Amino acid sequence: MATEALIERLMQHIESTPDAAVVDVLHDLLDDSTVEDSAPPLGVAEAAALLGLSPHTLRYYEDQGLVHPGRTTNGYREYSAVDLRRLVFLTRMRVSGMTMSDLRHYLALVERGEATIPQRRQIMLDQRDRIRRQIRELTLALEATEYKLHTYTPAD
């Protein structure tokens, strides 16, 4: 799901459920209403449109071993609900700056099962720290930009 669409749905969900934690709302959106388990698989073009990605990006993630879509009898890719949720996760992690190497490592741990949960949790804790640092840096960059804009604004 494209960032703008996800944020819009997240904000609508928060407004309708004000007591819910943002992480719970996001979890609900990614696991339930974004892609229902009973939804039929999507082809590469439909999946790309739903997620706001290019078909090339979907094929790249597959080539990297990050997603494993099924195939129709004609050999066309078909993305299940599980595949689509994984792609939403991958997209969010890439936007946050997680490297492909880290994503491959994380997903290899996922595929090894519950015994790897402590390692996966640590990866996510480290990623959260990186994101928080990025947010602080971007906030400072925004403030510097706002300052410059203020200096270029004529006095009334």
TIMIZA-814347 format. One record per residue: residue in one letter; x, y, z of N, C-alpha, C, O in turn. Coordinates in steps of 0.05 Angstrom, whole numbers, plus 5000, padded with zeros to 4 digits. Example, Ala and Ser with C-alpha at 12.3 -4.5 7.8 and 13.67 -1.06 7.14 Angstrom:
2
A526448865156524649105156526449345156528549345169;S525749555142527349795143525850015157526850235161;
This chain:
156
M501749775000500050005000501850255000503750265015;A501150444983502750684981502650835008500650815023;T504750985014504951125039502551305044501451305066;E501851465024499651655028497051515035495551595053;A496451295020494051145025494051015053492051015067;L496350905060496550785086496150985109494750935128;I497451215106497151425126494251515128493151555150;E492951555105490151635105488351435119486651505136;R488751175113487150965126487750955155485950905172;L490250985162491050985190489751205206488651165228;M489751445194488451675208485451635210484351705231;Q484151535190481251475191480651275213478751305228;H482351075215481950865235482350975263480850905281;I484351145266484951265292482651445301481751445324;E481551595282479251775288476851615297475351705314;S476451385284474051225291474551055316472650955328;T477051015324477750855348479851005364482250925364;P479151225377481051405389482651285412484851375418;D481651075425483050955448485050745439486650655456;A485150675414486950475405489750585401490150815393;A491750425408494550505404495050505374494050335359;V496750685364497350705336498450435326497650355304;V500150305341501350055331499149845329499249675310;D497149845346494949655344493249715319492449525305;V492749965313491250045290492749965265491549845246;L495350015264496949945241496949645237496749545215;H497149495259497149205258494449115246494448935228;D492249235255489649165245489449215215488449045200;L490449445206490349515178492049325161491149225140;L494349255170496149095154495348805154495648665134;D494148705177493548425178490648365171490048135163;D488848555173486048485168484848625144484248495124;S484448885146482749015126484249095100483049135079;T486949105101488349175077488148945057487548995033;V488548705066488448465049487148245066488348145084;E484748175058483347965073484447695064485047655040;D484647505083485647235077483947095055485046935040;S481447155054479647025035479747155007478647054988;A481247375005481447514979482847334959484847194966;P481947334934483347164914486147274909486547514913;P488047104901490747204895490647414873488847414856;L492547594874492747804854495147754835497147644843;G494747834811497047824792498948054798498448214815;V501248044784503348234790502348524786503048704802;A500848584765499948854760498048954782498249174792;E496148774790494248844810495548884838494949064852;A497448704844498848724869500548974870500649114891;A501849044848503449284847501749534851502449714865;A499449534838497649764840496649794869496550014880;L495849574882494849574909497049684928496349844946;L499449614924501649684942503049944935504650044950;G502350054912503750304903506650254895508350424898;L507150014885509849944875509749884846507549864834;S512049854834512149774806512249464804513249334823;P511349354782511649064779514648984780515348764790;H516349154770519249104772520149064801521748884807;T519149234819519949214847518948954859520448824874;L516548874852515548614862517348384852517948204867;R518048394827519748184816522548184829523747984834;Y523548434835526148464848526048334876527848184883;Y523948394891523648274918523547964916524647824933;E522247864895522247574891525047474884525947274896;D526447614866529147534859531047534883532847364885;Q530447714902532147724926531347524947532647504968;G529247364941528447164960526747264983526447125004;L525647504980524147625002521147555002519847575022;V520147484979517447404976517347164956518947154937;H515446994960515246754944512446714933510946544943;P511646884914508846854904508446584890510346464879;G506046494891505346254876505246304846505746534838;R504746104831504546124802501945994793501045794804;T500746114773498346004761499245764743501645724739;T497345624733498045404715499445504690500945354677;N499045754683500445884660503146004667504546104650;G503845984693506446084701506446374710508646484717;Y504146504712504046784721504146784751503046614765;R505446994761505547034790502747094801501147224788;E502246984826499747064840500447104869501646924882;Y499747334879500447424906498147374924495947484921;S498547204944496547134964496447364985498147544985;A494547345003494347545025496947545042497847755049;V498047315047500547295062502747435047504347585059;D502947395021505047525005504647825006506647975008;L502147915003501648205003502348335029503448555030;R501648195052502448305078505448325081506548515092;R506848125071509748125072510848365056512748495064;L509648405033510548625016510048905029511649085026;V507748925043507249175058509449215079510549435082;F510149005093512249015113514949095100516349275109;L515648965078518149025064518249315055520249445058;T515949405045515849685035516349875058517850075055;R515049825081515350005104518249995114519350205121;M519449765115522249745124524149875105526050005113;R523649845079525449985059525150285061527250425060;V522750385065522350675068523850775093524950995093;S524050605113525350685138528450655136529850725155;G529350545113532250535110533450265115535950235114;M531850065121532949795126534249695100533049715079;T536549575103538049485079536849215070535449075085;M537349155044536448905033537748675048536448465053;S540248705055541648495070540248445097539848215105;D539548655111538248625137535448495133534648335150;L534048575112531448455107531748155100530147995110;R533648085085534147805079534747645104533647425108;H536447765121537047625146534647595164534147385175;Y533047815166530647805183528747595173527747435189;L528247595147526247395136527347115137525746925140;A529947075136531046805139530446715168529846475172;L530646895187529946825215527046765218526246575231;V525346915205522446865205521846585196520346435208;E523146515174522646245162523746025179522845795176;R525546085198526545875216524745835240525145635255;G522746005244520745955264521046115290522646295292;E519446035309519146185334521746195351522046375367;A523446005347525946005363527646245357529446315373;T527146385335528646625327527446885336528447095330;I525246875351523847115359525647305374525547545368;P527347215393529047415406530947565387531447795390;Q532047425367533747545347532147745330533147965324;R529747665322528147845305527348095321527248315310;R526748055346525948285363528348485365527948725364;Q530748375368533048545369533448705343534248935344;I533048565321533248705295531248935294531949155285;M528848885303526749095302527449325323526849555317;L528549255346529349455365531549635353531449885356;D533449515340535649665326534449845304535350075301;Q532549735289531349885268529750125279529850345269;R528350075301526850295314528850515322528150755319;D531150445333533050645341534050805317534351045319;R534550665294535350805270533250995260533851225252;I530750905261528551075252528251325270527851545260;R528451285296528251505314530451705309530051955311;R532851605304535151785298534551935272535152175270;Q533551795252532851925226530752145230530952365219;I528752085247526652285252527852535265527152755258;R529652495285530952725297532552885277532453135277;E534052745260535652885240533953035220534553255212;L531752905211529953035192528453275206527953475192;T527853255231526653475245528553715246527653945242;L531053665251533053885250533254005222533454245219;A533253835202533453925174530954095168531154305154;L528654015177526154165173526354435187525554645175;E527354435211527554695225529554885211529055125210;A531754775201533654945186532255055161532655285154;T530654885147529254975123527255195131527055395117;E525755145152523755345161525155605168524055825162;Y527455595181528955835188529655995162529356235161;K530755845142531455975118529056105104529256325094;L526855955103524456065092523556315106522656515094;H523856315132523056545148524856785141523957015140;T527456735137529256965130528657075102529257305097;Y527356915085526757005058523957125056523157225034;T522457115077519757225077519757525083520857605104;P518657685065518657975071517058045096514957925101;A517958235111516558325135514058475126513958615106;D511858435142509358565136509358855145507358995142;
